[in-house]
């Protein structure tokens, strides 16, 4: 549908800067960001370099806990289960923060 209508709003300069930053984080123009947000459309945010680094690090930790648990003998069942639980917990947090 062609965009042939114009809408003007009054906001503070602080609010405008906040909206511009949020639009930048989604890869949208300010106009499209405001439109999508106001219509309740899903906005996908880009991860920062720091968030990507943290995601990779935590994924690595979860993998190490799982692999280490597989090396623990059956005689140390409680320790093995604790390691597997820790791995699952890390993955759960990653899913909530980065995928959900």
Secondary structure as UniProt FT lines:
FT   HELIX           13..26
FT   HELIX           30..38
FT   TURN            39..40
FT   HELIX           49..71
FT   HELIX           74..76
FT   HELIX           77..94
FT   HELIX           95..99
//
